Amino acid sequence: MDWIIMIGELSHVGMNTCYFCNEPSEILIDRRLKKTLPRNIGVMNMRPCTKCEDLMKQGILLISIKNDTQMQGPIPNPYRTGGWVIIKQEAIERMLDGDFLKFALKYRFMFINDEAWDAMGLPRNEIHPD
């Protein structure tokens, strides 16, 4: 979560980043809490930005993560390692089955640990939608 302080301590404006591509996506305005909201607390949601949403309509978003990442909490936020690709739905249907396939088709994204990422031969460079 990136916060942008616009006018020193008097500003209560922040910038939310897209959960998937980490690009700025929404402006947040704190109108009620002003001085009571700690600076290290942010708002996180799993709503994709417009670009990610459009890409997710074309295929399934795969994001590489550290091998030992634990998925915890209501919104998992694993350590991302830079791999970011869109795979056509037909390819995912050939690669996965069962609960993994159901998850991918329902949510249109998956975290893939580095070991599996490399085994699948996916690119290591960071790719963001432009």
NUDO-993227 format. One record per residue: residue in three letters; x, y, z of N, C-alpha, C in turn; residue number from 1. Coordinates in steps of 0.02 Angstrom, whole numbers, plus 50000, padded with zeros to 5 digits. Example, Ala and Ser with C-alpha at 12.3 -4.5 7.8 and 13.67 -1.06 7.14 Angstrom:
BEGIN
+--------+-------+-------+-------+-------+-------+-------+-------+-------+-------+-----+
| residu |   nc1 |   nc2 |   nc3 |  cac1 |  cac2 |  cac3 |   cc1 |   cc2 |   cc3 | num |
+--------+-------+-------+-------+-------+-------+-------+-------+-------+-------+-----+
|    ALA | 50660 | 49716 | 50390 | 50615 | 49775 | 50390 | 50660 | 49835 | 50390 |   1 |
|    SER | 50642 | 49888 | 50354 | 50684 | 49947 | 50357 | 50645 | 50002 | 50394 |   2 |
+--------+-------+-------+-------+-------+-------+-------+-------+-------+-------+-----+
//
This chain:
BEGIN
+--------+-------+-------+-------+-------+-------+-------+-------+-------+-------+-----+
| residu |   nc1 |   nc2 |   nc3 |  cac1 |  cac2 |  cac3 |   cc1 |   cc2 |   cc3 | num |
+--------+-------+-------+-------+-------+-------+-------+-------+-------+-------+-----+
|    MET | 50042 | 49942 | 50000 | 50000 | 50000 | 50000 | 50045 | 50061 | 50000 |   1 |
|    ASP | 50036 | 50105 | 49952 | 50075 | 50166 | 49948 | 50032 | 50226 | 49968 |   2 |
|    TRP | 50057 | 50265 | 50015 | 50022 | 50326 | 50035 | 50060 | 50385 | 50008 |   3 |
|    ILE | 50024 | 50432 | 49979 | 50055 | 50493 | 49954 | 50030 | 50551 | 49998 |   4 |
|    ILE | 50075 | 50583 | 50032 | 50056 | 50640 | 50074 | 50062 | 50702 | 50030 |   5 |
|    MET | 50006 | 50734 | 50017 | 50005 | 50789 | 49969 | 50026 | 50856 | 50000 |   6 |
|    ILE | 50002 | 50871 | 50061 | 50017 | 50936 | 50091 | 50041 | 50924 | 50162 |   7 |
|    GLY | 50096 | 50891 | 50170 | 50123 | 50877 | 50236 | 50074 | 50838 | 50279 |   8 |
|    GLU | 50074 | 50852 | 50344 | 50032 | 50817 | 50392 | 49958 | 50838 | 50387 |   9 |
|    LEU | 49944 | 50892 | 50352 | 49875 | 50915 | 50348 | 49835 | 50877 | 50295 |  10 |
|    SER | 49869 | 50842 | 50250 | 49835 | 50807 | 50196 | 49810 | 50738 | 50219 |  11 |
|    HIS | 49753 | 50720 | 50196 | 49724 | 50655 | 50212 | 49705 | 50621 | 50147 |  12 |
|    VAL | 49751 | 50622 | 50100 | 49741 | 50591 | 50034 | 49793 | 50536 | 50026 |  13 |
|    GLY | 49771 | 50480 | 50001 | 49817 | 50425 | 49989 | 49805 | 50394 | 49921 |  14 |
|    MET | 49852 | 50352 | 49899 | 49845 | 50318 | 49835 | 49846 | 50243 | 49848 |  15 |
|    ASN | 49794 | 50208 | 49827 | 49790 | 50136 | 49831 | 49821 | 50107 | 49768 |  16 |
|    THR | 49857 | 50052 | 49775 | 49885 | 50019 | 49717 | 49846 | 49956 | 49701 |  17 |
|    CYS | 49845 | 49937 | 49637 | 49811 | 49877 | 49615 | 49843 | 49816 | 49649 |  18 |
|    TYR | 49803 | 49772 | 49676 | 49826 | 49712 | 49710 | 49866 | 49667 | 49663 |  19 |
|    PHE | 49851 | 49669 | 49598 | 49880 | 49623 | 49550 | 49943 | 49651 | 49516 |  20 |
|    CYS | 49940 | 49712 | 49490 | 49998 | 49739 | 49452 | 50038 | 49790 | 49492 |  21 |
|    ASN | 50013 | 49811 | 49550 | 50048 | 49858 | 49594 | 50054 | 49928 | 49565 |  22 |
|    GLU | 50013 | 49944 | 49516 | 50011 | 50011 | 49487 | 49959 | 50053 | 49525 |  23 |
|    PRO | 49968 | 50119 | 49529 | 49917 | 50161 | 49562 | 49849 | 50151 | 49530 |  24 |
|    SER | 49797 | 50144 | 49573 | 49731 | 50130 | 49544 | 49675 | 50174 | 49571 |  25 |
|    GLU | 49678 | 50195 | 49633 | 49624 | 50234 | 49663 | 49651 | 50287 | 49710 |  26 |
|    ILE | 49617 | 50342 | 49712 | 49634 | 50394 | 49761 | 49590 | 50384 | 49822 |  27 |
|    LEU | 49620 | 50384 | 49880 | 49584 | 50376 | 49943 | 49583 | 50441 | 49981 |  28 |
|    ILE | 49526 | 50459 | 50007 | 49520 | 50521 | 50045 | 49492 | 50504 | 50113 |  29 |
|    ASP | 49528 | 50522 | 50165 | 49507 | 50511 | 50234 | 49472 | 50574 | 50258 |  30 |
|    ARG | 49406 | 50572 | 50260 | 49369 | 50632 | 50279 | 49346 | 50630 | 50351 |  31 |
|    ARG | 49338 | 50571 | 50381 | 49310 | 50567 | 50448 | 49363 | 50559 | 50502 |  32 |
|    LEU | 49416 | 50521 | 50487 | 49464 | 50502 | 50539 | 49522 | 50550 | 50548 |  33 |
|    LYS | 49534 | 50591 | 50499 | 49588 | 50640 | 50496 | 49647 | 50624 | 50542 |  34 |
|    LYS | 49649 | 50648 | 50603 | 49708 | 50639 | 50646 | 49710 | 50573 | 50682 |  35 |
|    THR | 49658 | 50531 | 50678 | 49657 | 50468 | 50715 | 49682 | 50409 | 50673 |  36 |
|    LEU | 49688 | 50417 | 50607 | 49711 | 50362 | 50564 | 49787 | 50359 | 50563 |  37 |
|    PRO | 49817 | 50305 | 50590 | 49890 | 50299 | 50588 | 49915 | 50298 | 50516 |  38 |
|    ARG | 49973 | 50326 | 50505 | 50002 | 50331 | 50438 | 50021 | 50262 | 50408 |  39 |
|    ASN | 50031 | 50211 | 50450 | 50051 | 50146 | 50424 | 49991 | 50100 | 50412 |  40 |
|    ILE | 49930 | 50124 | 50421 | 49871 | 50085 | 50408 | 49843 | 50105 | 50341 |  41 |
|    GLY | 49826 | 50057 | 50300 | 49800 | 50072 | 50234 | 49738 | 50032 | 50218 |  42 |
|    VAL | 49711 | 50045 | 50161 | 49653 | 50009 | 50136 | 49677 | 49962 | 50081 |  43 |
|    MET | 49659 | 49899 | 50087 | 49679 | 49851 | 50036 | 49616 | 49816 | 50011 |  44 |
|    ASN | 49610 | 49809 | 49946 | 49556 | 49770 | 49919 | 49583 | 49729 | 49861 |  45 |
|    MET | 49545 | 49681 | 49839 | 49567 | 49638 | 49785 | 49532 | 49654 | 49719 |  46 |
|    ARG | 49506 | 49714 | 49714 | 49473 | 49736 | 49653 | 49528 | 49756 | 49603 |  47 |
|    PRO | 49530 | 49724 | 49544 | 49582 | 49741 | 49496 | 49572 | 49810 | 49465 |  48 |
|    CYS | 49627 | 49841 | 49445 | 49622 | 49904 | 49409 | 49591 | 49889 | 49340 |  49 |
|    THR | 49575 | 49941 | 49303 | 49543 | 49932 | 49238 | 49585 | 49890 | 49191 |  50 |
|    LYS | 49651 | 49903 | 49189 | 49695 | 49865 | 49144 | 49697 | 49791 | 49162 |  51 |
|    CYS | 49704 | 49776 | 49227 | 49706 | 49706 | 49249 | 49639 | 49672 | 49236 |  52 |
|    GLU | 49585 | 49708 | 49248 | 49519 | 49680 | 49236 | 49511 | 49661 | 49162 |  53 |
|    ASP | 49533 | 49704 | 49117 | 49529 | 49689 | 49045 | 49573 | 49629 | 49027 |  54 |
|    LEU | 49633 | 49625 | 49056 | 49677 | 49568 | 49042 | 49648 | 49503 | 49070 |  55 |
|    MET | 49615 | 49507 | 49128 | 49585 | 49447 | 49158 | 49527 | 49421 | 49117 |  56 |
|    LYS | 49496 | 49463 | 49077 | 49444 | 49440 | 49031 | 49474 | 49400 | 48974 |  57 |
|    GLN | 49538 | 49414 | 48957 | 49572 | 49380 | 48903 | 49603 | 49314 | 48925 |  58 |
|    GLY | 49619 | 49307 | 48989 | 49652 | 49246 | 49013 | 49659 | 49247 | 49088 |  59 |
|    ILE | 49703 | 49204 | 49113 | 49714 | 49197 | 49185 | 49781 | 49230 | 49202 |  60 |
|    LEU | 49781 | 49274 | 49251 | 49841 | 49308 | 49273 | 49880 | 49263 | 49320 |  61 |
|    LEU | 49944 | 49251 | 49305 | 49988 | 49213 | 49349 | 50040 | 49260 | 49378 |  62 |
|    ILE | 50052 | 49256 | 49443 | 50100 | 49299 | 49478 | 50147 | 49254 | 49517 |  63 |
|    SER | 50213 | 49262 | 49508 | 50262 | 49221 | 49543 | 50272 | 49246 | 49614 |  64 |
|    ILE | 50280 | 49197 | 49661 | 50292 | 49214 | 49731 | 50347 | 49170 | 49759 |  65 |
|    LYS | 50376 | 49191 | 49816 | 50428 | 49152 | 49850 | 50401 | 49083 | 49868 |  66 |
|    ASN | 50446 | 49032 | 49865 | 50426 | 48963 | 49879 | 50397 | 48953 | 49948 |  67 |
|    ASP | 50423 | 48986 | 49999 | 50402 | 48974 | 50068 | 50347 | 49022 | 50092 |  68 |
|    THR | 50313 | 49053 | 50047 | 50261 | 49101 | 50065 | 50201 | 49066 | 50096 |  69 |
|    GLN | 50178 | 49092 | 50152 | 50118 | 49066 | 50185 | 50059 | 49111 | 50166 |  70 |
|    MET | 50005 | 49081 | 50145 | 49945 | 49119 | 50128 | 49902 | 49125 | 50191 |  71 |
|    GLN | 49898 | 49185 | 50219 | 49860 | 49195 | 50280 | 49817 | 49257 | 50274 |  72 |
|    GLY | 49767 | 49260 | 50317 | 49725 | 49319 | 50322 | 49671 | 49320 | 50269 |  73 |
|    PRO | 49625 | 49367 | 50276 | 49569 | 49371 | 50228 | 49592 | 49393 | 50159 |  74 |
|    ILE | 49646 | 49431 | 50155 | 49674 | 49451 | 50090 | 49747 | 49430 | 50091 |  75 |
|    PRO | 49763 | 49373 | 50060 | 49833 | 49351 | 50060 | 49876 | 49400 | 50021 |  76 |
|    ASN | 49935 | 49414 | 50048 | 49979 | 49462 | 50016 | 50050 | 49433 | 50015 |  77 |
|    PRO | 50061 | 49381 | 49974 | 50126 | 49348 | 49974 | 50181 | 49391 | 49942 |  78 |
|    TYR | 50243 | 49373 | 49956 | 50301 | 49408 | 49928 | 50305 | 49391 | 49853 |  79 |
|    ARG | 50296 | 49441 | 49811 | 50298 | 49431 | 49739 | 50370 | 49436 | 49714 |  80 |
|    THR | 50388 | 49393 | 49666 | 50458 | 49390 | 49643 | 50467 | 49415 | 49572 |  81 |
|    GLY | 50418 | 49447 | 49543 | 50427 | 49482 | 49479 | 50397 | 49449 | 49418 |  82 |
|    GLY | 50379 | 49385 | 49421 | 50347 | 49353 | 49364 | 50273 | 49373 | 49360 |  83 |
|    TRP | 50251 | 49393 | 49301 | 50183 | 49418 | 49293 | 50162 | 49405 | 49221 |  84 |
|    VAL | 50118 | 49357 | 49209 | 50097 | 49341 | 49140 | 50023 | 49326 | 49138 |  85 |
|    ILE | 49995 | 49333 | 49078 | 49926 | 49313 | 49064 | 49930 | 49249 | 49022 |  86 |
|    ILE | 49894 | 49198 | 49044 | 49892 | 49134 | 49008 | 49820 | 49124 | 48983 |  87 |
|    LYS | 49813 | 49104 | 48921 | 49746 | 49091 | 48894 | 49710 | 49038 | 48935 |  88 |
|    GLN | 49645 | 49046 | 48940 | 49605 | 49000 | 48980 | 49612 | 48928 | 48955 |  89 |
|    GLU | 49617 | 48919 | 48890 | 49624 | 48851 | 48862 | 49688 | 48817 | 48887 |  90 |
|    ALA | 49742 | 48856 | 48895 | 49805 | 48828 | 48920 | 49798 | 48808 | 48994 |  91 |
|    ILE | 49766 | 48850 | 49033 | 49755 | 48835 | 49104 | 49713 | 48771 | 49111 |  92 |
|    GLU | 49663 | 48764 | 49068 | 49620 | 48705 | 49071 | 49659 | 48641 | 49055 |  93 |
|    ARG | 49711 | 48646 | 49015 | 49754 | 48588 | 49000 | 49804 | 48575 | 49056 |  94 |
|    MET | 49824 | 48628 | 49093 | 49876 | 48622 | 49144 | 49848 | 48602 | 49213 |  95 |
|    LEU | 49787 | 48622 | 49229 | 49761 | 48613 | 49296 | 49697 | 48572 | 49295 |  96 |
|    ASP | 49679 | 48546 | 49354 | 49614 | 48513 | 49362 | 49591 | 48523 | 49434 |  97 |
|    GLY | 49533 | 48498 | 49450 | 49507 | 48501 | 49518 | 49498 | 48571 | 49546 |  98 |
|    ASP | 49514 | 48577 | 49610 | 49504 | 48641 | 49645 | 49548 | 48698 | 49618 |  99 |
|    PHE | 49609 | 48681 | 49595 | 49652 | 48733 | 49567 | 49621 | 48763 | 49504 | 100 |
|    LEU | 49594 | 48721 | 49461 | 49562 | 48745 | 49400 | 49499 | 48786 | 49417 | 101 |
|    LYS | 49459 | 48762 | 49463 | 49399 | 48799 | 49484 | 49417 | 48868 | 49509 | 102 |
|    PHE | 49470 | 48873 | 49551 | 49492 | 48937 | 49578 | 49514 | 48983 | 49521 | 103 |
|    ALA | 49556 | 48958 | 49476 | 49581 | 48999 | 49421 | 49525 | 49026 | 49377 | 104 |
|    LEU | 49477 | 48984 | 49362 | 49422 | 49006 | 49318 | 49375 | 49055 | 49354 | 105 |
|    LYS | 49366 | 49046 | 49419 | 49322 | 49091 | 49456 | 49353 | 49159 | 49469 | 106 |
|    TYR | 49416 | 49160 | 49492 | 49448 | 49222 | 49513 | 49494 | 49253 | 49460 | 107 |
|    ARG | 49510 | 49215 | 49408 | 49550 | 49240 | 49350 | 49622 | 49258 | 49367 | 108 |
|    PHE | 49648 | 49233 | 49424 | 49718 | 49243 | 49441 | 49740 | 49184 | 49485 | 109 |
|    MET | 49806 | 49174 | 49488 | 49836 | 49125 | 49533 | 49906 | 49148 | 49552 | 110 |
|    PHE | 49924 | 49135 | 49614 | 49993 | 49142 | 49635 | 50027 | 49076 | 49621 | 111 |
|    ILE | 50088 | 49078 | 49592 | 50126 | 49018 | 49577 | 50194 | 49025 | 49611 | 112 |
|    ASN | 50213 | 48975 | 49652 | 50278 | 48981 | 49685 | 50334 | 48974 | 49634 | 113 |
|    ASP | 50392 | 49001 | 49652 | 50448 | 49005 | 49605 | 50469 | 48937 | 49575 | 114 |
|    GLU | 50467 | 48886 | 49616 | 50487 | 48819 | 49592 | 50440 | 48796 | 49536 | 115 |
|    ALA | 50375 | 48803 | 49546 | 50327 | 48784 | 49494 | 50332 | 48831 | 49434 | 116 |
|    TRP | 50344 | 48895 | 49447 | 50351 | 48945 | 49393 | 50408 | 48924 | 49346 | 117 |
|    ASP | 50465 | 48908 | 49375 | 50523 | 48888 | 49335 | 50510 | 48822 | 49299 | 118 |
|    ALA | 50477 | 48775 | 49332 | 50462 | 48710 | 49301 | 50416 | 48718 | 49241 | 119 |
|    MET | 50372 | 48768 | 49243 | 50327 | 48781 | 49187 | 50361 | 48821 | 49132 | 120 |
|    GLY | 50422 | 48846 | 49145 | 50459 | 48883 | 49095 | 50432 | 48953 | 49082 | 121 |
|    LEU | 50400 | 48982 | 49133 | 50373 | 49050 | 49125 | 50428 | 49102 | 49131 | 122 |
|    PRO | 50420 | 49160 | 49098 | 50473 | 49211 | 49099 | 50483 | 49241 | 49168 | 123 |
|    ARG | 50544 | 49258 | 49184 | 50562 | 49287 | 49248 | 50557 | 49362 | 49250 | 124 |
|    ASN | 50558 | 49395 | 49193 | 50557 | 49468 | 49193 | 50489 | 49493 | 49215 | 125 |
|    GLU | 50489 | 49552 | 49245 | 50428 | 49582 | 49269 | 50391 | 49611 | 49209 | 126 |
|    ILE | 50328 | 49592 | 49202 | 50287 | 49615 | 49146 | 50226 | 49648 | 49174 | 127 |
|    HIS | 50216 | 49712 | 49158 | 50157 | 49748 | 49180 | 50117 | 49771 | 49120 | 128 |
|    PRO | 50051 | 49775 | 49127 | 50011 | 49801 | 49071 | 50026 | 49875 | 49061 | 129 |
|    ASP | 50031 | 49895 | 48999 | 50043 | 49966 | 48983 | 49987 | 49992 | 48940 | 130 |
+--------+-------+-------+-------+-------+-------+-------+-------+-------+-------+-----+
//
